[in-house]
């Protein structure tokens, strides 16, 4: 079985050091984040170099940042998807964690049904 690790939870002052730590932990790949406004060509080169030097591969790139919710991100998203494809990674796009607006969007703790509550007592 092969594992990847998110670079932001790995020790190291930069991506190269984090990739080295991830490889030393026995992982075969790195997950990383890409935010709007990041220069894509320099990001690609940095990721390619850091992973090659560590002997791992880019596994997943998470497209993040609350700026994704802003109008006009479509062009950047298209360019980012192409850049990620060129480094050979998959893309993960998920809703960002942020305050619920309006509060609450859903109840955080639904009550158990009466039968389940009776089993606890």
KENU-168022 format. One line per 8 residues: their letters; for each residue x, y, z of N, C-alpha, C, CB. Coordinates in Angstrom, 1 decimal. Atoms other than C-alpha are relative to their C-alpha. Last residue first. Glycine has a CB too. Example, Ala and Ser with C-alpha at 12.3 -4.5 7.8 and 13.67 -1.06 7.14 Angstrom:
# residues 2
sa = -0.9,-1.1,0.0,13.7,-1.1,7.1,-0.8,1.1,0.8,0.4,0.5,-1.4 | 0.9,-1.2,0.0,12.3,-4.5,7.8,0.9,1.2,0.0,-1.0,0.0,1.2
END
This chain:
# residues 121
xxxxxxxx = 0.4,-0.1,-1.4,-30.3,5.1,29.3,0.1,-1.2,0.8,-1.4,0.5,0.1 | -1.1,-0.6,-0.7,-28.4,4.8,26.1,-0.3,0.0,1.5,0.3,1.4,-0.5 | -1.1,1.0,-0.1,-30.8,2.3,24.5,1.1,0.6,0.8,0.5,-0.4,-1.4 | 0.4,0.9,-1.0,-33.7,4.8,25.2,1.1,-1.1,0.2,-1.4,-0.7,-0.4 | -0.2,-0.6,-1.3,-32.0,7.5,23.2,-0.3,-0.9,1.2,-0.8,1.3,0.1 | -1.4,-0.1,-0.3,-31.7,5.2,20.2,0.3,0.6,1.4,0.7,0.8,-1.1 | -0.4,1.4,-0.2,-35.4,4.4,20.3,1.5,0.0,0.3,-0.3,-0.9,-1.2 | 0.3,0.5,-1.4,-36.3,8.1,20.8,0.5,-1.4,0.3,-1.6,0.0,0.2
xxxxxxxx = 1.4,0.4,0.0,-34.4,9.2,17.6,-0.3,-0.6,1.4,-0.4,-1.0,-1.1 | 0.2,1.4,0.4,-31.2,10.9,18.3,-1.5,-0.3,0.1,0.8,-0.9,1.0 | 0.4,0.9,-1.1,-31.2,14.7,18.3,-0.2,-1.4,-0.4,-1.3,0.6,0.7 | 1.4,0.4,0.0,-29.3,16.4,15.5,-0.3,-0.9,1.2,-0.4,-0.7,-1.3 | 0.1,1.2,-0.8,-26.0,18.1,16.5,-1.5,-0.5,0.0,0.5,0.1,1.4 | -1.2,0.8,-0.1,-24.8,20.7,14.0,-0.2,-1.3,0.8,1.0,0.9,0.8 | -0.2,0.1,-1.4,-28.2,21.9,12.8,1.3,-0.9,0.2,-1.2,-0.7,0.7 | 0.6,1.3,-0.4,-27.8,22.9,9.2,0.3,-0.2,1.5,0.6,-1.2,-0.9
xxxxxxxx = 0.5,0.6,1.3,-27.0,26.2,7.5,-0.7,-1.3,0.3,1.2,-0.1,-1.0 | -0.8,1.1,0.5,-26.8,27.7,11.0,-0.6,-0.5,-1.3,0.1,-1.2,1.0 | -0.2,1.0,-1.0,-26.1,30.6,10.8,-1.4,-0.6,0.4,0.7,0.5,1.3 | 0.4,-0.4,-1.3,-26.6,32.6,7.6,0.1,-1.2,1.0,-1.5,0.5,0.1 | 0.7,-1.3,0.2,-23.8,32.3,6.6,-1.2,-0.2,-0.9,0.9,1.0,-0.6 | 1.2,0.2,0.6,-21.8,29.4,8.0,-0.8,1.3,-0.1,-0.9,-1.1,0.7 | 1.2,-0.2,-0.8,-18.3,30.5,8.8,-1.3,-0.3,-0.8,-0.1,1.4,0.6 | 0.1,-1.4,-0.2,-15.6,29.0,6.6,-1.3,0.1,0.9,-0.1,0.8,-1.3
xxxxxxxx = 0.7,-0.2,-1.3,-14.3,25.6,5.8,0.0,1.5,0.3,0.8,-0.7,1.2 | -0.9,-0.5,-1.0,-13.5,25.6,2.1,-0.8,0.0,1.3,0.6,1.3,-0.3 | 0.4,-1.3,-0.6,-15.8,23.6,-0.2,1.0,0.3,1.2,-1.5,0.0,0.6 | 1.0,0.2,-1.0,-13.8,20.9,-1.9,-0.4,1.4,0.5,0.5,-0.9,1.2 | 0.7,-1.3,-0.3,-11.8,20.8,-5.0,-1.1,-0.3,0.9,-0.5,0.6,-1.4 | 1.1,0.1,-1.0,-9.3,17.9,-5.2,-0.5,1.4,0.2,0.5,-0.6,1.4 | 0.5,-1.3,-0.5,-7.1,17.7,-8.3,-1.1,-0.4,1.0,-0.5,1.0,-1.1 | 1.4,-0.2,0.1,-5.0,14.7,-9.3,-0.4,1.3,0.7,-0.7,-1.2,0.7
xxxxxxxx = 0.7,0.2,-1.3,-1.3,15.0,-9.9,-1.5,0.0,-0.3,0.4,1.0,1.0 | 0.4,1.4,-0.2,0.8,14.5,-13.0,-0.7,-0.3,1.3,1.2,-0.8,-0.1 | -0.9,0.6,-1.0,2.8,17.8,-12.9,-0.5,-1.4,0.3,0.0,0.8,1.2 | -1.3,0.1,0.5,1.1,18.8,-16.2,1.0,-0.5,1.0,0.5,1.4,-0.5 | -0.1,1.2,1.0,-2.3,17.9,-15.0,1.4,-0.1,-0.5,-1.0,0.2,-1.2 | 0.0,1.2,-0.9,-1.8,20.3,-12.0,0.1,-1.2,-0.9,-1.3,-0.1,0.8 | -1.3,0.0,-0.7,-0.9,23.2,-14.4,0.1,-1.3,0.8,0.2,1.2,0.9 | -1.0,0.3,1.0,-3.9,22.5,-16.6,1.4,-0.2,0.6,0.0,1.0,-1.1
xxxxxxxx = 0.3,1.4,0.3,-6.3,22.5,-13.6,1.1,-0.5,-1.0,-1.4,-0.2,-0.6 | -0.4,0.9,-1.1,-4.7,25.7,-12.4,-0.2,-1.5,-0.3,-0.7,0.4,1.3 | -1.5,0.1,0.1,-5.1,27.4,-15.8,0.5,-0.9,1.1,0.5,1.5,0.2 | -0.4,0.7,1.2,-8.8,26.5,-15.8,1.5,-0.1,-0.2,-0.6,0.7,-1.3 | 0.3,1.4,-0.2,-9.3,27.6,-12.2,0.4,-0.9,-1.2,-1.4,-0.2,0.3 | -1.1,0.5,-0.9,-7.5,30.9,-12.9,-0.2,-1.5,0.2,0.0,0.7,1.3 | -1.3,0.0,0.8,-9.9,31.6,-15.8,1.1,-0.6,0.8,0.3,1.4,-0.5 | 0.1,1.1,1.0,-13.0,30.6,-13.8,1.3,-0.1,-0.8,-1.2,0.2,-0.9
xxxxxxxx = -1.1,1.0,-0.2,-12.1,32.7,-10.8,0.1,-1.0,-1.0,-0.2,-0.6,1.4 | -1.1,-0.2,0.9,-14.2,35.7,-11.9,1.2,-0.9,0.2,0.5,1.4,0.2 | 0.3,0.0,1.5,-16.7,35.9,-9.1,1.3,0.2,-0.8,-1.0,1.0,-0.4 | 0.1,-1.3,0.6,-15.3,35.1,-5.6,-0.3,-0.1,-1.5,1.2,0.9,0.2 | 1.4,-0.3,0.0,-15.9,31.7,-4.1,-0.3,1.4,-0.6,-0.5,0.1,1.5 | 0.7,0.8,1.0,-12.5,30.5,-5.2,-1.5,0.3,0.0,0.2,-1.5,0.3 | 0.1,-0.7,1.2,-11.1,33.4,-3.2,-0.7,-0.8,-1.1,1.4,0.5,-0.5 | 1.4,-0.6,0.1,-11.9,31.5,-0.1,-0.2,0.8,-1.2,-0.3,0.8,1.3
xxxxxxxx = 0.1,-1.4,-0.2,-8.7,29.6,-0.7,-1.4,0.5,-0.2,0.9,0.7,-1.0 | 0.6,-0.6,-1.2,-8.1,26.2,-2.1,-0.1,1.5,0.0,0.7,-0.5,1.2 | 0.2,-1.4,0.4,-7.3,24.0,-5.0,-0.8,0.7,1.1,-0.8,0.1,-1.4 | 1.2,-0.5,-0.5,-6.0,20.8,-3.4,-0.1,1.5,-0.4,-0.2,-0.1,1.6 | -0.1,-1.5,-0.2,-3.3,19.2,-5.4,-1.4,0.5,0.4,0.6,0.7,-1.3 | 1.2,-0.7,0.0,-3.0,15.4,-5.1,0.3,1.5,0.2,-1.0,-0.5,1.1 | 1.2,0.9,0.0,-0.3,12.9,-5.7,-1.3,0.8,-0.2,-0.1,-0.9,1.2 | 1.2,-0.8,-0.3,2.9,14.8,-6.6,-1.2,-0.9,-0.1,-0.2,1.3,-0.8
xxxxxxxx = 0.7,-0.7,1.2,5.6,12.2,-6.7,-1.1,0.8,0.6,-0.5,-1.1,-0.9 | 1.4,0.2,-0.1,8.3,11.0,-4.3,-0.7,0.7,-1.1,-0.6,0.5,1.4 | 0.4,1.3,0.5,12.0,10.6,-4.6,-1.4,-0.4,0.2,0.9,-1.1,0.7 | 0.3,0.9,-1.1,12.9,13.5,-2.4,-0.4,-1.4,-0.4,-1.2,0.6,0.8 | -1.1,0.1,-0.9,14.8,15.4,-5.1,-0.3,-1.0,1.2,0.4,1.4,0.5 | -1.1,0.8,0.6,12.1,14.6,-7.6,1.2,-0.2,0.9,0.4,0.6,-1.3 | 0.4,1.4,0.0,9.4,15.8,-5.3,1.0,-0.9,-0.6,-1.4,-0.1,-0.7 | 0.0,0.5,-1.4,11.1,19.1,-4.5,-0.4,-1.4,0.0,-1.1,0.8,0.8
xxxxxxxx = -1.3,0.1,-0.6,12.1,19.8,-8.1,-0.1,-0.7,1.4,0.7,1.3,0.1 | -0.8,1.0,0.7,8.7,19.1,-9.6,1.4,-0.3,0.6,0.1,0.4,-1.5 | 0.6,1.3,-0.4,6.9,21.1,-6.9,0.7,-1.2,-0.7,-1.5,-0.1,-0.4 | -0.3,0.3,-1.4,9.2,24.1,-7.3,-0.5,-1.4,0.4,-0.7,1.1,0.9 | -1.5,0.4,-0.1,9.0,23.9,-11.1,0.4,-0.3,1.4,0.8,1.2,-0.5 | -0.3,1.3,0.7,5.2,23.7,-11.1,1.4,-0.4,0.2,-0.4,0.1,-1.4 | 0.5,1.0,-0.9,4.9,26.6,-8.5,0.2,-1.4,-0.6,-1.5,0.2,0.2 | -1.0,0.1,-1.1,7.2,28.8,-10.7,-0.5,-1.1,1.0,0.2,1.3,0.7
xxxxxxxx = -1.2,0.6,0.5,4.9,28.1,-13.7,1.1,-0.2,1.1,0.6,0.9,-1.1 | 0.1,1.5,0.3,1.7,28.6,-11.8,1.3,-0.6,-0.5,-1.1,-0.2,-1.0 | -0.6,0.1,1.3,2.4,32.0,-10.1,0.1,-1.5,-0.4,1.4,0.7,-0.1 | -1.3,0.6,0.1,0.1,31.7,-7.1,0.5,-0.1,-1.4,-0.1,-1.5,0.6 | -1.1,-1.0,0.0,-2.7,34.2,-7.3,1.4,-0.6,0.0,-0.2,0.9,1.2 | 0.0,-1.0,1.0,-5.4,31.7,-6.4,1.0,1.1,0.2,-1.4,0.7,-0.1 | 0.9,-1.1,-0.2,-4.2,29.1,-4.0,0.0,1.0,-1.2,0.3,0.7,1.3 | -0.3,-1.0,1.0,-2.6,25.7,-4.6,-1.1,1.1,0.2,0.0,-0.6,-1.4
xxxxxxxx = 1.1,-1.0,0.3,-2.4,23.2,-1.8,0.5,1.0,-1.0,-0.4,0.7,1.3 | -0.4,-1.4,-0.3,-0.2,20.1,-1.5,-1.2,0.9,-0.4,1.2,0.4,-0.8 | 1.2,-0.9,0.3,-0.5,16.4,-1.3,0.4,1.4,0.3,-1.3,-0.5,0.8 | 0.3,-1.2,-0.8,2.8,14.5,-1.5,-1.3,0.6,-0.5,1.1,1.0,-0.1 | 0.5,-1.2,0.6,3.6,11.0,-2.6,-0.3,1.1,0.9,-1.3,-0.3,-0.8 | -0.4,0.0,1.4,5.3,7.7,-1.9,-0.4,1.3,-0.7,-0.6,-1.2,-0.7 | 1.1,-0.3,1.0,5.2,8.0,1.9,0.6,0.0,-1.4,-0.7,1.3,0.4 | 0.4,1.1,0.7,7.8,6.2,4.1,-1.2,0.2,-1.0,-0.5,-1.1,0.9
xxxxxxxx = 1.0,0.6,-0.8,8.3,8.8,6.8,-0.6,-1.2,-0.8,-1.1,0.9,0.3 | -0.6,0.7,-1.2,11.6,9.7,5.2,-1.0,-0.7,0.8,0.8,1.0,0.8 | -0.7,1.2,0.5,9.7,10.5,2.0,0.6,-0.8,1.1,1.1,0.4,-1.1 | 1.1,0.9,0.5,7.4,12.9,3.8,0.6,-1.3,-0.5,-0.9,0.7,-1.0 | 0.5,0.6,-1.2,10.4,14.5,5.6,-1.1,-1.0,-0.3,-0.6,1.1,0.9 | -1.0,0.9,-0.5,12.1,15.1,2.2,-0.5,-0.7,1.3,1.3,0.7,0.4 | 0.0,1.2,0.8,8.9,16.5,0.8,1.0,-1.0,0.5,0.3,0.4,-1.5 | 1.3,0.7,-0.4,8.6,18.9,3.8,0.0,-1.3,-0.9,-1.2,0.8,-0.3
xxxxxxxx = -0.3,0.7,-1.3,12.3,20.0,3.3,-1.3,-0.8,0.4,0.3,1.0,1.1 | -1.1,1.0,0.2,11.7,20.7,-0.4,0.2,-0.8,1.3,1.3,0.7,-0.5 | 0.5,1.2,0.6,8.4,22.4,0.3,1.0,-1.1,-0.2,-0.6,0.4,-1.4 | 0.4,-0.3,1.3,9.9,24.9,2.8,-0.5,-1.3,-0.6,1.1,0.6,-0.9 | 0.2,-1.5,0.2,10.6,25.3,6.5,-0.5,0.3,-1.4,1.3,0.7,0.2 | -0.9,-0.6,1.0,10.2,21.6,7.3,-0.4,1.4,-0.3,-0.1,-0.8,-1.3 | -1.0,-1.0,-0.5,8.0,19.3,9.3,0.9,0.5,-1.2,0.9,-0.6,1.1 | -1.4,0.6,-0.1,5.1,17.7,7.6,0.9,1.1,0.5,0.4,-0.5,-1.4
xxxxxxxx = -0.1,0.7,-1.3,1.5,18.8,8.3,1.4,-0.6,0.2,-1.1,-1.0,0.1 | 0.1,-1.0,-1.1,1.5,21.5,5.5,0.0,-0.7,1.4,-1.3,0.7,-0.2 | -1.2,-0.7,-0.4,2.9,19.0,3.0,-0.1,0.9,1.2,0.6,0.7,-1.2 | 0.1,-1.5,0.3,-0.1,16.8,3.0,1.2,0.7,0.5,-1.3,0.5,0.7 | 0.1,-0.8,-1.2,1.0,13.1,3.1,-0.1,1.5,-0.5,1.2,-0.1,1.0 | -0.5,-1.4,0.3,0.8,10.4,0.5,-0.3,0.8,1.3,-0.7,0.6,-1.3 | 0.6,-1.2,-0.6,0.5,6.7,1.1,0.6,1.3,-0.5,0.1,-0.1,1.5 | -0.7,-1.3,0.1,1.2,3.5,-0.8,-0.8,1.1,0.6,0.4,0.3,-1.5
x = 0.8,-1.2,0.0,0.0,0.0,0.0,0.9,1.2,0.0,-1.0,0.0,1.2
END
